[in-house]
């Protein structure tokens, strides 16, 4: 049986385009499988005539991918990875700013990683939408052994250590979802300290400069084309304002001024991608994780502040959804807009969601009469022509509707010379164009199938979780997510609930302190009855009233009554079943226990920690306003928590974070090269010849 040894553990990422970068760096980025199209993107007026072609040929490319995937060998090897996003900030005496050195830092890290490619553990670095951001992933995927689960935190700590080594003395890299000072005054600066003015032809924002966008041309094109397709101005979202004791009575009920894509796509998150054995397993896990997504969003909530104010919400999801909402007024229900025959459905068909949302359809198809359909109870429009083409090609209805729903959107970024010139028999660009800009809680990734021996198979990407302040927390949630997928498969479980309830759960998950005060619709009977066959035949039996009920996060994780075992006990039972060794079990248990403590409120969410820090800061006036000084101190404190320099036990459930520093980030080579000059050799010899005997103790004076 052929094994696919490489897993694409990252989302669609970039190679440097439009930047001054050495060819060697570009080649290395390609080897890291971190490629975005390099070229000149078309402006929206020039691209709009080509949209229909891309939609049509994107479907043709998917059909070709399916034909190739049918010939792929089944892969029983679990390969998976995580993605962590970091913010780089520059600290001043009374304020902090986003440091727009992300591309420069990434180039340096790639050069260094290439020199250390021989190591088993390594990191890969990807650009993100924000110029102050980076994304880090493991260089090699984690494998399908219990011991691989304890690699995760080790690699995350290595990433943090290596990023620290690339920073200037006055820079920090906290794993904050969003910097609370973002969008307030002069909140960002270039490498030379220059503060770019707000505005520009790309975002046309009153608060965010175009310089804050990563310079790869795709990101600017996304920003401008989303606004142009909307047809009525900038994206906009106004989170509810938290009302504190001294908040003025006439203060706006919402936090205003979030008028740029950067507010949403500038958020940092935690994602996990894993390879399934085949399409059936990938689609089934896609559905199960979609039902779990709101619970994991509530458990990881860490975004209670926006544009200098505390919000009456805890998570990023709706802000990001609004930041990329390209729907016309007619599509979004904001008003009426003229039909444009070049847009999909003329740009007038109602679309109930932004491109960034929870899923609208389950992707699995039950063998026993398609019972999953009854849980697809939300409006999920499809492109009729695409659906007809997919069904005619032999794609089953559930998968055909899943793909045809993606294609109710228009492609957003087209590149010169890469539209009609592509060969649908081998290219995937047009399908990826729509696939990669439907940002849902879960993403189903089909294999390309061009190189069966050297590329990943079917994958499922889990996207709702918010980044945590410590690597221990990020590792715990990553490991727990993977364990849940194993539990679902091993115990033959089903998490299906109607998608209308999943939508309700997503709304609840973002509310303030949702993990402690909200209840979530969840499947009450996970396992099939004795009379049912396995999940691939009867995965969603039971009457509607018996299928789900409202549960707290603690009940979902720990169990409820004698009928619902809870996800944590199931994870322990699974580890027992596979015979996990004691040492590995002990560390994995730390992770499971943290998730349990978060669910029970015994360990704080990141959102609660941020609120407590702000409201207890001596400069906070209890008016919901986060001043530049408070935002600066919060960022520094978050960084110190991440590197183990500040107590974080409220977040970690009592677990101490071992310090992380730049020291030891890179291996020191035992160089055989001659010391260049006689003067250097003489100085070194004299330095140590005058010392007394070294007794094996670390003496900073001796080593100075």
Secondary structure as a PSIPRED ss2 file (coil, helix, strand):
# PSIPRED VFORMAT (PSIPRED V4.0)

   1 X C   1.000  0.000  0.000
   2 X C   1.000  0.000  0.000
   3 X C   1.000  0.000  0.000
   4 X C   1.000  0.000  0.000
   5 X C   1.000  0.000  0.000
   6 X C   1.000  0.000  0.000
   7 X C   1.000  0.000  0.000
   8 X C   1.000  0.000  0.000
   9 X C   1.000  0.000  0.000
  10 X C   1.000  0.000  0.000
  11 X C   1.000  0.000  0.000
  12 X C   1.000  0.000  0.000
  13 X C   1.000  0.000  0.000
  14 X C   1.000  0.000  0.000
  15 X C   1.000  0.000  0.000
  16 X C   1.000  0.000  0.000
  17 X C   1.000  0.000  0.000
  18 X C   1.000  0.000  0.000
  19 X C   1.000  0.000  0.000
  20 X C   1.000  0.000  0.000
  21 X C   1.000  0.000  0.000
  22 X C   1.000  0.000  0.000
  23 X H   0.000  1.000  0.000
  24 X H   0.000  1.000  0.000
  25 X H   0.000  1.000  0.000
  26 X H   0.000  1.000  0.000
  27 X H   0.000  1.000  0.000
  28 X H   0.000  1.000  0.000
  29 X H   0.000  1.000  0.000
  30 X H   0.000  1.000  0.000
  31 X H   0.000  1.000  0.000
  32 X C   1.000  0.000  0.000
  33 X C   1.000  0.000  0.000
  34 X C   1.000  0.000  0.000
  35 X C   1.000  0.000  0.000
  36 X C   1.000  0.000  0.000
  37 X C   1.000  0.000  0.000
  38 X C   1.000  0.000  0.000
  39 X C   1.000  0.000  0.000
  40 X C   1.000  0.000  0.000
  41 X E   0.000  0.000  1.000
  42 X C   1.000  0.000  0.000
  43 X C   1.000  0.000  0.000
  44 X H   0.000  1.000  0.000
  45 X H   0.000  1.000  0.000
  46 X H   0.000  1.000  0.000
  47 X H   0.000  1.000  0.000
  48 X H   0.000  1.000  0.000
  49 X H   0.000  1.000  0.000
  50 X H   0.000  1.000  0.000
  51 X H   0.000  1.000  0.000
  52 X H   0.000  1.000  0.000
  53 X H   0.000  1.000  0.000
  54 X H   0.000  1.000  0.000
  55 X H   0.000  1.000  0.000
  56 X H   0.000  1.000  0.000
  57 X H   0.000  1.000  0.000
  58 X H   0.000  1.000  0.000
  59 X H   0.000  1.000  0.000
  60 X H   0.000  1.000  0.000
  61 X H   0.000  1.000  0.000
  62 X H   0.000  1.000  0.000
  63 X H   0.000  1.000  0.000
  64 X H   0.000  1.000  0.000
  65 X H   0.000  1.000  0.000
  66 X H   0.000  1.000  0.000
  67 X H   0.000  1.000  0.000
  68 X H   0.000  1.000  0.000
  69 X H   0.000  1.000  0.000
  70 X H   0.000  1.000  0.000
  71 X C   1.000  0.000  0.000
  72 X C   1.000  0.000  0.000
  73 X C   1.000  0.000  0.000
  74 X C   1.000  0.000  0.000
  75 X C   1.000  0.000  0.000
  76 X C   1.000  0.000  0.000
  77 X C   1.000  0.000  0.000
  78 X C   1.000  0.000  0.000
  79 X C   1.000  0.000  0.000
  80 X E   0.000  0.000  1.000
  81 X E   0.000  0.000  1.000
  82 X E   0.000  0.000  1.000
  83 X E   0.000  0.000  1.000
  84 X E   0.000  0.000  1.000
  85 X E   0.000  0.000  1.000
  86 X E   0.000  0.000  1.000
  87 X E   0.000  0.000  1.000
  88 X C   1.000  0.000  0.000
  89 X E   0.000  0.000  1.000
  90 X E   0.000  0.000  1.000
  91 X E   0.000  0.000  1.000
  92 X C   1.000  0.000  0.000
  93 X C   1.000  0.000  0.000
  94 X C   1.000  0.000  0.000
  95 X C   1.000  0.000  0.000
  96 X E   0.000  0.000  1.000
  97 X E   0.000  0.000  1.000
  98 X E   0.000  0.000  1.000
  99 X E   0.000  0.000  1.000
 100 X C   1.000  0.000  0.000
 101 X C   1.000  0.000  0.000
 102 X H   0.000  1.000  0.000
 103 X H   0.000  1.000  0.000
 104 X H   0.000  1.000  0.000
 105 X H   0.000  1.000  0.000
 106 X H   0.000  1.000  0.000
 107 X H   0.000  1.000  0.000
 108 X H   0.000  1.000  0.000
 109 X H   0.000  1.000  0.000
 110 X H   0.000  1.000  0.000
 111 X H   0.000  1.000  0.000
 112 X H   0.000  1.000  0.000
 113 X H   0.000  1.000  0.000
 114 X H   0.000  1.000  0.000
 115 X H   0.000  1.000  0.000
 116 X C   1.000  0.000  0.000
 117 X C   1.000  0.000  0.000
 118 X C   1.000  0.000  0.000
 119 X C   1.000  0.000  0.000
 120 X C   1.000  0.000  0.000
 121 X C   1.000  0.000  0.000
 122 X C   1.000  0.000  0.000
 123 X E   0.000  0.000  1.000
 124 X E   0.000  0.000  1.000
 125 X E   0.000  0.000  1.000
 126 X E   0.000  0.000  1.000
 127 X E   0.000  0.000  1.000
 128 X C   1.000  0.000  0.000
 129 X C   1.000  0.000  0.000
 130 X E   0.000  0.000  1.000
 131 X C   1.000  0.000  0.000
 132 X C   1.000  0.000  0.000
 133 X E   0.000  0.000  1.000
 134 X E   0.000  0.000  1.000
 135 X E   0.000  0.000  1.000
 136 X E   0.000  0.000  1.000
 137 X E   0.000  0.000  1.000
 138 X E   0.000  0.000  1.000
 139 X C   1.000  0.000  0.000
 140 X C   1.000  0.000  0.000
 141 X C   1.000  0.000  0.000
 142 X E   0.000  0.000  1.000
 143 X C   1.000  0.000  0.000
 144 X C   1.000  0.000  0.000
 145 X C   1.000  0.000  0.000
 146 X H   0.000  1.000  0.000
 147 X H   0.000  1.000  0.000
 148 X H   0.000  1.000  0.000
 149 X H   0.000  1.000  0.000
 150 X H   0.000  1.000  0.000
 151 X H   0.000  1.000  0.000
 152 X H   0.000  1.000  0.000
 153 X H   0.000  1.000  0.000
 154 X H   0.000  1.000  0.000
 155 X H   0.000  1.000  0.000
 156 X H   0.000  1.000  0.000
 157 X H   0.000  1.000  0.000
 158 X H   0.000  1.000  0.000
 159 X H   0.000  1.000  0.000
 160 X H   0.000  1.000  0.000
 161 X H   0.000  1.000  0.000
 162 X H   0.000  1.000  0.000
 163 X H   0.000  1.000  0.000
 164 X H   0.000  1.000  0.000
 165 X H   0.000  1.000  0.000
 166 X C   1.000  0.000  0.000
 167 X C   1.000  0.000  0.000
 168 X C   1.000  0.000  0.000
 169 X C   1.000  0.000  0.000
 170 X C   1.000  0.000  0.000
 171 X E   0.000  0.000  1.000
 172 X E   0.000  0.000  1.000
 173 X C   1.000  0.000  0.000
 174 X C   1.000  0.000  0.000
 175 X C   1.000  0.000  0.000
 176 X C   1.000  0.000  0.000
 177 X C   1.000  0.000  0.000
 178 X C   1.000  0.000  0.000
 179 X C   1.000  0.000  0.000
 180 X C   1.000  0.000  0.000
 181 X C   1.000  0.000  0.000
 182 X C   1.000  0.000  0.000
 183 X C   1.000  0.000  0.000
 184 X C   1.000  0.000  0.000
 185 X C   1.000  0.000  0.000
 186 X C   1.000  0.000  0.000
 187 X C   1.000  0.000  0.000
 188 X E   0.000  0.000  1.000
 189 X E   0.000  0.000  1.000
 190 X C   1.000  0.000  0.000
 191 X C   1.000  0.000  0.000
 192 X C   1.000  0.000  0.000
 193 X C   1.000  0.000  0.000
 194 X C   1.000  0.000  0.000
 195 X C   1.000  0.000  0.000
 196 X C   1.000  0.000  0.000
 197 X C   1.000  0.000  0.000
 198 X C   1.000  0.000  0.000
 199 X E   0.000  0.000  1.000
 200 X C   1.000  0.000  0.000
 201 X C   1.000  0.000  0.000
 202 X C   1.000  0.000  0.000
 203 X C   1.000  0.000  0.000
 204 X C   1.000  0.000  0.000
 205 X C   1.000  0.000  0.000
 206 X C   1.000  0.000  0.000
 207 X C   1.000  0.000  0.000
 208 X C   1.000  0.000  0.000
 209 X E   0.000  0.000  1.000
 210 X H   0.000  1.000  0.000
 211 X H   0.000  1.000  0.000
 212 X H   0.000  1.000  0.000
 213 X E   0.000  0.000  1.000
 214 X C   1.000  0.000  0.000
 215 X C   1.000  0.000  0.000
 216 X C   1.000  0.000  0.000
 217 X H   0.000  1.000  0.000
 218 X H   0.000  1.000  0.000
 219 X H   0.000  1.000  0.000
 220 X H   0.000  1.000  0.000
 221 X H   0.000  1.000  0.000
 222 X H   0.000  1.000  0.000
 223 X H   0.000  1.000  0.000
 224 X H   0.000  1.000  0.000
 225 X H   0.000  1.000  0.000
 226 X H   0.000  1.000  0.000
 227 X H   0.000  1.000  0.000
 228 X H   0.000  1.000  0.000
 229 X H   0.000  1.000  0.000
 230 X H   0.000  1.000  0.000
 231 X C   1.000  0.000  0.000
 232 X C   1.000  0.000  0.000
 233 X C   1.000  0.000  0.000
 234 X C   1.000  0.000  0.000
 235 X C   1.000  0.000  0.000
 236 X C   1.000  0.000  0.000
 237 X E   0.000  0.000  1.000
 238 X C   1.000  0.000  0.000
 239 X C   1.000  0.000  0.000
 240 X E   0.000  0.000  1.000
 241 X E   0.000  0.000  1.000
 242 X C   1.000  0.000  0.000
 243 X C   1.000  0.000  0.000
 244 X C   1.000  0.000  0.000
 245 X C   1.000  0.000  0.000
 246 X C   1.000  0.000  0.000
 247 X C   1.000  0.000  0.000
 248 X C   1.000  0.000  0.000
 249 X C   1.000  0.000  0.000
 250 X C   1.000  0.000  0.000
 251 X C   1.000  0.000  0.000
 252 X C   1.000  0.000  0.000
 253 X C   1.000  0.000  0.000
 254 X E   0.000  0.000  1.000
 255 X C   1.000  0.000  0.000
 256 X C   1.000  0.000  0.000
 257 X C   1.000  0.000  0.000
 258 X E   0.000  0.000  1.000
 259 X C   1.000  0.000  0.000
 260 X C   1.000  0.000  0.000
 261 X C   1.000  0.000  0.000
 262 X H   0.000  1.000  0.000
 263 X H   0.000  1.000  0.000
 264 X H   0.000  1.000  0.000
 265 X H   0.000  1.000  0.000
 266 X C   1.000  0.000  0.000
 267 X C   1.000  0.000  0.000
 268 X C   1.000  0.000  0.000
 269 X E   0.000  0.000  1.000
 270 X E   0.000  0.000  1.000
 271 X E   0.000  0.000  1.000
 272 X E   0.000  0.000  1.000
 273 X E   0.000  0.000  1.000
 274 X E   0.000  0.000  1.000
 275 X E   0.000  0.000  1.000
 276 X C   1.000  0.000  0.000
 277 X C   1.000  0.000  0.000
 278 X C   1.000  0.000  0.000
 279 X H   0.000  1.000  0.000
 280 X H   0.000  1.000  0.000
 281 X H   0.000  1.000  0.000
 282 X H   0.000  1.000  0.000
 283 X H   0.000  1.000  0.000
 284 X H   0.000  1.000  0.000
 285 X H   0.000  1.000  0.000
 286 X H   0.000  1.000  0.000
 287 X H   0.000  1.000  0.000
 288 X H   0.000  1.000  0.000
 289 X H   0.000  1.000  0.000
 290 X H   0.000  1.000  0.000
 291 X H   0.000  1.000  0.000
 292 X H   0.000  1.000  0.000
 293 X H   0.000  1.000  0.000
 294 X H   0.000  1.000  0.000
 295 X H   0.000  1.000  0.000
 296 X H   0.000  1.000  0.000
 297 X H   0.000  1.000  0.000
 298 X H   0.000  1.000  0.000
 299 X H   0.000  1.000  0.000
 300 X H   0.000  1.000  0.000
 301 X C   1.000  0.000  0.000
 302 X C   1.000  0.000  0.000
 303 X C   1.000  0.000  0.000
 304 X C   1.000  0.000  0.000
 305 X E   0.000  0.000  1.000
 306 X E   0.000  0.000  1.000
 307 X C   1.000  0.000  0.000
 308 X C   1.000  0.000  0.000
 309 X E   0.000  0.000  1.000
 310 X E   0.000  0.000  1.000
 311 X E   0.000  0.000  1.000
 312 X C   1.000  0.000  0.000
 313 X E   0.000  0.000  1.000
 314 X C   1.000  0.000  0.000
 315 X C   1.000  0.000  0.000
 316 X C   1.000  0.000  0.000
 317 X H   0.000  1.000  0.000
 318 X H   0.000  1.000  0.000
 319 X H   0.000  1.000  0.000
 320 X H   0.000  1.000  0.000
 321 X H   0.000  1.000  0.000
 322 X H   0.000  1.000  0.000
 323 X H   0.000  1.000  0.000
 324 X C   1.000  0.000  0.000
 325 X C   1.000  0.000  0.000
 326 X C   1.000  0.000  0.000
 327 X C   1.000  0.000  0.000
 328 X C   1.000  0.000  0.000
 329 X H   0.000  1.000  0.000
 330 X H   0.000  1.000  0.000
 331 X H   0.000  1.000  0.000
 332 X H   0.000  1.000  0.000
 333 X C   1.000  0.000  0.000
 334 X C   1.000  0.000  0.000
 335 X C   1.000  0.000  0.000
 336 X C   1.000  0.000  0.000
 337 X C   1.000  0.000  0.000
 338 X C   1.000  0.000  0.000
 339 X C   1.000  0.000  0.000
 340 X C   1.000  0.000  0.000
 341 X C   1.000  0.000  0.000
 342 X C   1.000  0.000  0.000
 343 X C   1.000  0.000  0.000
 344 X H   0.000  1.000  0.000
 345 X H   0.000  1.000  0.000
 346 X H   0.000  1.000  0.000
 347 X H   0.000  1.000  0.000
 348 X C   1.000  0.000  0.000
 349 X C   1.000  0.000  0.000
 350 X C   1.000  0.000  0.000
 351 X C   1.000  0.000  0.000
 352 X C   1.000  0.000  0.000
 353 X C   1.000  0.000  0.000
 354 X C   1.000  0.000  0.000
 355 X C   1.000  0.000  0.000
 356 X E   0.000  0.000  1.000
 357 X E   0.000  0.000  1.000
 358 X C   1.000  0.000  0.000
 359 X C   1.000  0.000  0.000
 360 X C   1.000  0.000  0.000
 361 X C   1.000  0.000  0.000
 362 X C   1.000  0.000  0.000
 363 X C   1.000  0.000  0.000
 364 X C   1.000  0.000  0.000
 365 X C   1.000  0.000  0.000
 366 X C   1.000  0.000  0.000
 367 X C   1.000  0.000  0.000
 368 X C   1.000  0.000  0.000
 369 X C   1.000  0.000  0.000
 370 X C   1.000  0.000  0.000
 371 X H   0.000  1.000  0.000
 372 X H   0.000  1.000  0.000
 373 X H   0.000  1.000  0.000
 374 X H   0.000  1.000  0.000
 375 X H   0.000  1.000  0.000
 376 X C   1.000  0.000  0.000
 377 X C   1.000  0.000  0.000
 378 X C   1.000  0.000  0.000
 379 X C   1.000  0.000  0.000
 380 X C   1.000  0.000  0.000
 381 X C   1.000  0.000  0.000
 382 X C   1.000  0.000  0.000
 383 X C   1.000  0.000  0.000
 384 X H   0.000  1.000  0.000
 385 X H   0.000  1.000  0.000
 386 X H   0.000  1.000  0.000
 387 X H   0.000  1.000  0.000
 388 X H   0.000  1.000  0.000
 389 X H   0.000  1.000  0.000
 390 X H   0.000  1.000  0.000
 391 X H   0.000  1.000  0.000
 392 X H   0.000  1.000  0.000
 393 X C   1.000  0.000  0.000
 394 X C   1.000  0.000  0.000
 395 X C   1.000  0.000  0.000
 396 X C   1.000  0.000  0.000
 397 X H   0.000  1.000  0.000
 398 X H   0.000  1.000  0.000
 399 X H   0.000  1.000  0.000
 400 X H   0.000  1.000  0.000
 401 X H   0.000  1.000  0.000
 402 X H   0.000  1.000  0.000
 403 X H   0.000  1.000  0.000
 404 X H   0.000  1.000  0.000
 405 X H   0.000  1.000  0.000
 406 X H   0.000  1.000  0.000
 407 X C   1.000  0.000  0.000
 408 X C   1.000  0.000  0.000
 409 X C   1.000  0.000  0.000
 410 X C   1.000  0.000  0.000
 411 X C   1.000  0.000  0.000
 412 X C   1.000  0.000  0.000
 413 X C   1.000  0.000  0.000
 414 X C   1.000  0.000  0.000
 415 X E   0.000  0.000  1.000
 416 X C   1.000  0.000  0.000
 417 X C   1.000  0.000  0.000
 418 X C   1.000  0.000  0.000
 419 X C   1.000  0.000  0.000
 420 X C   1.000  0.000  0.000
 421 X C   1.000  0.000  0.000
 422 X C   1.000  0.000  0.000
 423 X C   1.000  0.000  0.000
 424 X C   1.000  0.000  0.000
 425 X C   1.000  0.000  0.000
 426 X C   1.000  0.000  0.000
 427 X C   1.000  0.000  0.000
 428 X C   1.000  0.000  0.000
 429 X H   0.000  1.000  0.000
 430 X H   0.000  1.000  0.000
 431 X H   0.000  1.000  0.000
 432 X H   0.000  1.000  0.000
 433 X H   0.000  1.000  0.000
 434 X H   0.000  1.000  0.000
 435 X H   0.000  1.000  0.000
 436 X C   1.000  0.000  0.000
 437 X C   1.000  0.000  0.000
 438 X C   1.000  0.000  0.000
 439 X E   0.000  0.000  1.000
 440 X E   0.000  0.000  1.000
 441 X C   1.000  0.000  0.000
 442 X E   0.000  0.000  1.000
 443 X E   0.000  0.000  1.000
 444 X E   0.000  0.000  1.000
 445 X E   0.000  0.000  1.000
 446 X C   1.000  0.000  0.000
 447 X C   1.000  0.000  0.000
 448 X C   1.000  0.000  0.000
 449 X C   1.000  0.000  0.000
 450 X C   1.000  0.000  0.000
 451 X C   1.000  0.000  0.000
 452 X C   1.000  0.000  0.000
 453 X C   1.000  0.000  0.000
 454 X C   1.000  0.000  0.000
 455 X C   1.000  0.000  0.000
 456 X C   1.000  0.000  0.000
 457 X C   1.000  0.000  0.000
 458 X C   1.000  0.000  0.000
 459 X E   0.000  0.000  1.000
 460 X E   0.000  0.000  1.000
 461 X E   0.000  0.000  1.000
 462 X E   0.000  0.000  1.000
 463 X C   1.000  0.000  0.000
 464 X C   1.000  0.000  0.000
 465 X C   1.000  0.000  0.000
 466 X E   0.000  0.000  1.000
 467 X C   1.000  0.000  0.000
 468 X C   1.000  0.000  0.000
 469 X C   1.000  0.000  0.000
 470 X C   1.000  0.000  0.000
 471 X H   0.000  1.000  0.000
 472 X H   0.000  1.000  0.000
 473 X H   0.000  1.000  0.000
 474 X H   0.000  1.000  0.000
 475 X H   0.000  1.000  0.000
 476 X H   0.000  1.000  0.000
 477 X H   0.000  1.000  0.000
 478 X H   0.000  1.000  0.000
 479 X H   0.000  1.000  0.000
 480 X H   0.000  1.000  0.000
 481 X H   0.000  1.000  0.000
 482 X H   0.000  1.000  0.000
 483 X H   0.000  1.000  0.000
 484 X H   0.000  1.000  0.000
 485 X H   0.000  1.000  0.000
 486 X H   0.000  1.000  0.000
 487 X H   0.000  1.000  0.000
 488 X H   0.000  1.000  0.000
 489 X H   0.000  1.000  0.000
 490 X H   0.000  1.000  0.000
 491 X C   1.000  0.000  0.000
 492 X C   1.000  0.000  0.000
 493 X E   0.000  0.000  1.000
 494 X C   1.000  0.000  0.000
 495 X C   1.000  0.000  0.000
 496 X C   1.000  0.000  0.000
 497 X C   1.000  0.000  0.000
 498 X C   1.000  0.000  0.000
 499 X H   0.000  1.000  0.000
 500 X H   0.000  1.000  0.000
 501 X H   0.000  1.000  0.000
 502 X H   0.000  1.000  0.000
 503 X H   0.000  1.000  0.000
 504 X H   0.000  1.000  0.000
 505 X H   0.000  1.000  0.000
 506 X H   0.000  1.000  0.000
 507 X H   0.000  1.000  0.000
 508 X H   0.000  1.000  0.000
 509 X H   0.000  1.000  0.000
 510 X C   1.000  0.000  0.000
 511 X E   0.000  0.000  1.000
 512 X C   1.000  0.000  0.000
 513 X C   1.000  0.000  0.000
 514 X H   0.000  1.000  0.000
 515 X H   0.000  1.000  0.000
 516 X H   0.000  1.000  0.000
 517 X H   0.000  1.000  0.000
 518 X C   1.000  0.000  0.000
 519 X C   1.000  0.000  0.000
 520 X E   0.000  0.000  1.000
 521 X E   0.000  0.000  1.000
 522 X E   0.000  0.000  1.000
 523 X E   0.000  0.000  1.000
 524 X C   1.000  0.000  0.000
 525 X C   1.000  0.000  0.000
 526 X C   1.000  0.000  0.000
 527 X E   0.000  0.000  1.000
 528 X C   1.000  0.000  0.000
 529 X C   1.000  0.000  0.000
 530 X C   1.000  0.000  0.000
 531 X C   1.000  0.000  0.000
 532 X C   1.000  0.000  0.000
 533 X C   1.000  0.000  0.000
 534 X C   1.000  0.000  0.000
 535 X C   1.000  0.000  0.000
 536 X C   1.000  0.000  0.000
 537 X C   1.000  0.000  0.000
 538 X C   1.000  0.000  0.000
 539 X C   1.000  0.000  0.000
 540 X C   1.000  0.000  0.000
 541 X C   1.000  0.000  0.000
 542 X C   1.000  0.000  0.000
 543 X C   1.000  0.000  0.000
 544 X H   0.000  1.000  0.000
 545 X H   0.000  1.000  0.000
 546 X H   0.000  1.000  0.000
 547 X H   0.000  1.000  0.000
 548 X E   0.000  0.000  1.000
 549 X E   0.000  0.000  1.000
 550 X E   0.000  0.000  1.000
 551 X E   0.000  0.000  1.000
 552 X C   1.000  0.000  0.000
 553 X H   0.000  1.000  0.000
 554 X H   0.000  1.000  0.000
 555 X H   0.000  1.000  0.000
 556 X H   0.000  1.000  0.000
 557 X H   0.000  1.000  0.000
 558 X H   0.000  1.000  0.000
 559 X C   1.000  0.000  0.000
 560 X E   0.000  0.000  1.000
 561 X C   1.000  0.000  0.000
 562 X C   1.000  0.000  0.000
 563 X C   1.000  0.000  0.000
 564 X E   0.000  0.000  1.000
 565 X C   1.000  0.000  0.000
 566 X C   1.000  0.000  0.000
 567 X H   0.000  1.000  0.000
 568 X H   0.000  1.000  0.000
 569 X H   0.000  1.000  0.000
 570 X H   0.000  1.000  0.000
 571 X H   0.000  1.000  0.000
 572 X H   0.000  1.000  0.000
 573 X H   0.000  1.000  0.000
 574 X H   0.000  1.000  0.000
 575 X H   0.000  1.000  0.000
 576 X H   0.000  1.000  0.000
 577 X H   0.000  1.000  0.000
 578 X H   0.000  1.000  0.000
 579 X C   1.000  0.000  0.000
 580 X C   1.000  0.000  0.000
 581 X C   1.000  0.000  0.000
 582 X H   0.000  1.000  0.000
 583 X H   0.000  1.000  0.000
 584 X H   0.000  1.000  0.000
 585 X H   0.000  1.000  0.000
 586 X H   0.000  1.000  0.000
 587 X H   0.000  1.000  0.000
 588 X H   0.000  1.000  0.000
 589 X H   0.000  1.000  0.000
 590 X H   0.000  1.000  0.000
 591 X H   0.000  1.000  0.000
 592 X H   0.000  1.000  0.000
 593 X H   0.000  1.000  0.000
 594 X H   0.000  1.000  0.000
 595 X H   0.000  1.000  0.000
 596 X H   0.000  1.000  0.000
 597 X H   0.000  1.000  0.000
 598 X H   0.000  1.000  0.000
 599 X H   0.000  1.000  0.000
 600 X H   0.000  1.000  0.000
 601 X C   1.000  0.000  0.000
 602 X C   1.000  0.000  0.000
 603 X C   1.000  0.000  0.000
 604 X C   1.000  0.000  0.000
 605 X C   1.000  0.000  0.000
 606 X H   0.000  1.000  0.000
 607 X H   0.000  1.000  0.000
 608 X H   0.000  1.000  0.000
 609 X H   0.000  1.000  0.000
 610 X H   0.000  1.000  0.000
 611 X H   0.000  1.000  0.000
 612 X H   0.000  1.000  0.000
 613 X H   0.000  1.000  0.000
 614 X H   0.000  1.000  0.000
 615 X H   0.000  1.000  0.000
 616 X C   1.000  0.000  0.000
 617 X C   1.000  0.000  0.000
 618 X C   1.000  0.000  0.000
 619 X C   1.000  0.000  0.000
 620 X C   1.000  0.000  0.000
 621 X C   1.000  0.000  0.000
 622 X C   1.000  0.000  0.000
 623 X C   1.000  0.000  0.000
 624 X C   1.000  0.000  0.000
 625 X E   0.000  0.000  1.000
 626 X C   1.000  0.000  0.000
 627 X C   1.000  0.000  0.000
 628 X H   0.000  1.000  0.000
 629 X H   0.000  1.000  0.000
 630 X H   0.000  1.000  0.000
 631 X H   0.000  1.000  0.000
 632 X H   0.000  1.000  0.000
 633 X H   0.000  1.000  0.000
 634 X H   0.000  1.000  0.000
 635 X H   0.000  1.000  0.000
 636 X H   0.000  1.000  0.000
 637 X H   0.000  1.000  0.000
 638 X H   0.000  1.000  0.000
 639 X H   0.000  1.000  0.000
 640 X H   0.000  1.000  0.000
 641 X H   0.000  1.000  0.000
 642 X H   0.000  1.000  0.000
 643 X C   1.000  0.000  0.000
 644 X C   1.000  0.000  0.000
 645 X C   1.000  0.000  0.000
 646 X C   1.000  0.000  0.000
 647 X C   1.000  0.000  0.000
 648 X C   1.000  0.000  0.000
 649 X H   0.000  1.000  0.000
 650 X H   0.000  1.000  0.000
 651 X H   0.000  1.000  0.000
 652 X H   0.000  1.000  0.000
 653 X C   1.000  0.000  0.000
 654 X C   1.000  0.000  0.000
 655 X C   1.000  0.000  0.000
 656 X C   1.000  0.000  0.000
 657 X C   1.000  0.000  0.000
 658 X C   1.000  0.000  0.000
 659 X C   1.000  0.000  0.000
 660 X C   1.000  0.000  0.000
 661 X C   1.000  0.000  0.000
 662 X C   1.000  0.000  0.000
 663 X C   1.000  0.000  0.000
 664 X C   1.000  0.000  0.000
 665 X C   1.000  0.000  0.000
 666 X C   1.000  0.000  0.000
 667 X C   1.000  0.000  0.000
 668 X C   1.000  0.000  0.000
 669 X C   1.000  0.000  0.000
 670 X C   1.000  0.000  0.000
 671 X C   1.000  0.000  0.000
 672 X C   1.000  0.000  0.000
 673 X C   1.000  0.000  0.000
 674 X C   1.000  0.000  0.000
 675 X C   1.000  0.000  0.000
 676 X C   1.000  0.000  0.000
 677 X C   1.000  0.000  0.000
 678 X H   0.000  1.000  0.000
 679 X H   0.000  1.000  0.000
 680 X H   0.000  1.000  0.000
 681 X H   0.000  1.000  0.000
 682 X H   0.000  1.000  0.000
 683 X H   0.000  1.000  0.000
 684 X H   0.000  1.000  0.000
 685 X H   0.000  1.000  0.000
 686 X H   0.000  1.000  0.000
 687 X H   0.000  1.000  0.000
 688 X H   0.000  1.000  0.000
 689 X H   0.000  1.000  0.000
 690 X C   1.000  0.000  0.000
 691 X C   1.000  0.000  0.000
 692 X C   1.000  0.000  0.000
 693 X C   1.000  0.000  0.000
 694 X C   1.000  0.000  0.000
 695 X C   1.000  0.000  0.000
 696 X C   1.000  0.000  0.000
 697 X C   1.000  0.000  0.000
 698 X C   1.000  0.000  0.000
 699 X C   1.000  0.000  0.000
 700 X C   1.000  0.000  0.000
 701 X C   1.000  0.000  0.000
 702 X C   1.000  0.000  0.000
 703 X C   1.000  0.000  0.000
 704 X C   1.000  0.000  0.000
